[in-house]
Amino acid sequence: MTNRSVAVVHDGPHRTAVALRGVVAILLGLAALHFRIYSTLLVGAFAAFAIVDGIVRIVVALRSTGRDRAWLIHALEGVVGIVLGVVVFRTATSLISLTWTIAEWAFIIGVLTIVFACVVWGRLHDAWLWLLGGILLIVLGGALLWFTLGGLVAPGVALGLFGIVYGVVTLVIALRRHPA
């Protein structure tokens, strides 16, 4: 069994974790669109998403320490998510503060995703999707900041669209077939 086939065998749990993250982000986005004026619900939902996402990222990082030289980036993303989730639970009291916090998360995770794409470029078939995802996160973070100027309902709509777009891009990355 070659190193390449070993990487393909162990890729399943990683792709499943990425797909799960995408599905949860889409569900969060749909909930935000439906409950766009219920700030307490959205604060709790995003905080839970950030913490679970962070835990999944750390688990993926720990499972890939021997095979993936970018494992530290996954671990750092996980720590950022967990810390942000705890901060959101403790300090975000309104839709505006939640939106700004999510924008900060999007900027940080976007930059880390771009770094990840650069580290694995040429070795990972879909590195360009990771790069696109990182750029998209940064753009969506900027859009979240812009939409906070639109009144009470706009942040809920922005959060909803953010969750759906982020979830779809994440699912595309997870479901994309890799050559064996």
QUIWO-V534965 format. One record per residue. N is the residue number from 0. SS is DSSP state (H for helix, E for strand, - for the rest). PHI is phi in degrees with one decimal (999 if undefined). Layout:
<<N SS PHI> <N SS PHI>>
//
This chain:
<<0 - 999> <1 - -81.7> <2 H -60.5> <3 H -63.5> <4 H -70.5> <5 H -63.4> <6 H -62.4> <7 H -69.2> <8 H -62.2> <9 H -83.7> <10 H -73.5> <11 H -56.3> <12 H -61.3> <13 H -64.1> <14 H -65.5> <15 H -64.4> <16 H -63.7> <17 H -65.5> <18 H -63.8> <19 H -61.0> <20 H -60.2> <21 H -65.4> <22 H -64.1> <23 H -64.4> <24 H -63.5> <25 H -63.9> <26 H -62.4> <27 H -62.4> <28 H -62.3> <29 H -64.2> <30 H -64.3> <31 H -64.9> <32 H -67.6> <33 H -73.4> <34 - -108.4> <35 - -63.1> <36 - -108.2> <37 - -96.8> <38 H -63.7> <39 H -62.4> <40 H -62.9> <41 H -68.0> <42 H -60.5> <43 H -63.4> <44 H -64.8> <45 H -68.9> <46 H -59.9> <47 H -62.8> <48 H -60.0> <49 H -62.2> <50 H -68.5> <51 H -64.6> <52 H -59.8> <53 H -63.2> <54 H -63.7> <55 H -61.0> <56 H -63.5> <57 H -67.3> <58 H -61.2> <59 H -59.9> <60 H -63.0> <61 H -66.8> <62 H -73.3> <63 - -113.1> <64 - -60.3> <65 - -82.0> <66 - -108.7> <67 - -119.3> <68 - -72.2> <69 - -97.8> <70 H -60.2> <71 H -65.0> <72 H -65.7> <73 H -60.4> <74 H -64.3> <75 H -64.0> <76 H -59.9> <77 H -64.0> <78 H -62.9> <79 H -58.8> <80 H -62.8> <81 H -65.3> <82 H -61.1> <83 H -63.6> <84 H -60.6> <85 H -66.2> <86 H -61.4> <87 H -61.4> <88 H -58.2> <89 H -87.6> <90 H -122.3> <91 - -74.5> <92 - -111.4> <93 - -143.6> <94 H -63.3> <95 H -65.4> <96 H -65.8> <97 H -63.7> <98 H -61.8> <99 H -65.3> <100 H -66.3> <101 H -66.1> <102 H -61.6> <103 H -61.8> <104 H -59.8> <105 H -61.9> <106 H -63.7> <107 H -65.5> <108 H -65.4> <109 H -60.6> <110 H -64.2> <111 H -63.8> <112 H -67.7> <113 H -65.3> <114 H -60.8> <115 H -58.2> <116 H -59.9> <117 H -68.2> <118 H -65.9> <119 H -97.2> <120 - -58.2> <121 - 87.3> <122 - -107.8> <123 - -111.7> <124 - -58.7> <125 - -105.3> <126 H -58.8> <127 H -65.1> <128 H -68.8> <129 H -63.9> <130 H -61.1> <131 H -60.4> <132 H -61.4> <133 H -64.8> <134 H -62.9> <135 H -62.3> <136 H -60.9> <137 H -64.9> <138 H -64.0> <139 H -64.8> <140 H -61.0> <141 H -63.6> <142 H -65.1> <143 H -61.0> <144 H -64.3> <145 H -64.0> <146 H -70.1> <147 H -66.8> <148 H -81.9> <149 H -93.0> <150 - 101.1> <151 H -68.3> <152 H -79.4> <153 H -57.1> <154 H -61.4> <155 H -62.6> <156 H -65.7> <157 H -62.4> <158 H -62.9> <159 H -62.6> <160 H -64.6> <161 H -58.6> <162 H -60.5> <163 H -68.3> <164 H -64.9> <165 H -60.5> <166 H -63.8> <167 H -64.8> <168 H -62.1> <169 H -63.3> <170 H -64.6> <171 H -59.2> <172 H -62.1> <173 H -68.5> <174 H -91.0> <175 - -66.0> <176 - -75.8> <177 - -106.4> <178 - -66.9> <179 - -80.5>>
//
